[in-house]
Amino acid sequence: MFDNLSDKLDKALHVLKGHGQITEINVAETIKEIRRALLDADVNFKIAKEFTNKVKEKALGQNVLTNLQPGQLMVKIVKDELTELMGGEAEGIDLSGSPSVILMSGLQGSGKTTFSGKLANYLKNKKTKKPLLVACDVYRPAAIDQLHVVGEQIGVEVYSDRGNNDPVAIAKAGIQHAKSNGCNVVIIDTAGRLAVDEQMMTEIANIHKAVTPQETLFVVDSMTGQDAVNTAKAFNDVLNFDGVILTKLDGDTRGGAAISIKSVVDKPIKFIGTGEKMEAIDVFYPSRMADRILG
Ligand code: GDP
C-alpha cells in the first residue's frame, strides 16, 4: 500500500539526515522533494503546496526548540501534518436509528456491493447488530445476484424485488421488511454508472430524500487518484454525504486519494477496503495511515 509514496518521502527526508541543524537551505531542498512526492502520488497541486508550506513553517519554527535531530524532527512534522490532512481523529458511523439506515453511493465498479457486504459482516460480528442488505440497482440484474451471493456468503439476509424498477419503492419496502423482521441496520446498495451522470444523481438524491439515512457513505476506488477526489466532490454536492469509503487500497501504490479527499470535501474517510474478501475492511485511522506511509 502506497509503496511509491513511502519510498519517495523516505528519500526526501533522507536529505536532512546527517545535518546538524535545519536551515533555510537544507529544508528548502527537502520540501521540494516532499512536494514532488505528493504530486507523483496524484495529490492536487494546491493541496501539495499548502501542505509543504505548513511543514516548512513548522520546521523552521520548531528547529531551535527541540533536541530532535533534523531528520527525526522533519519525520514528526510530516507525520503530524499528514494525519491532520487525512482527518485527525477516526470517526465512526451513526447506528442510532431503529433501524439505522445506511445508504451507499458511488460509481459502478467502485466496490459498493463488495463493501456493503463487508460492512454487513463487520456489523453482524458485533453481535448486537442484525443487518439487512437491500438491492436497489434496478438496471443490472447481475448486481442483484451479486448482492445475494455476498449475503449468502456472510449469512446476512438480502431484500430484493426483481422486476420492480423503482429504487425508491424498493428502498422503502426494504426498511419496512427490516422493521418486521427485527433487523436493526439496513444497508442500501444503489446503482452506479461508469461516470457521473444526471440520471444517477437524481436517482440517488431521490432515494436519499425518501429514506433519510443516518449515514450516507460515498464509496470510491482509491487507485483513481484525483478522479476519485473530483467524483467525491460531485456526489457531495448532491448528497452532502457523511463519510467516504476508500476501496482497493491494497492495489494503490500512490495514495493521492487517501491524502487529499478529506480536505476537498471536508468529510472523513470512515473505512477502507483492502482486498476482495469480506474480511478485508478496516476502520480508517489517519494517524496509523500516516505512520504506515512514513514507515
Ligand atoms: P460496484 O459496482 O460499485 O458494486 O463494485 P463491486 O463491489 O462489484 O466491485 C468491483 C470490483 O472491485 C470487484 O471485482 C470487487 O471484487 C473488487 N473490489 C472491491 N473492493 C475491493 C478492495 O478493497 N480491494 C480489491 N483488490 N478489490 C476490490
Boltz pocket constraint, residues with backbone or C-beta under 6 A from the ligand:
constraints:
  - pocket:
      binder: B
      contacts: [[A, 106], [A, 107], [A, 108], [A, 109], [A, 110], [A, 111], [A, 112], [A, 113], [A, 114], [A, 115], [A, 190], [A, 192], [A, 246], [A, 247], [A, 248], [A, 249], [A, 250], [A, 251], [A, 272], [A, 273], [A, 274], [A, 275], [A, 276], [A, 280]]
      max_distance: 6.0
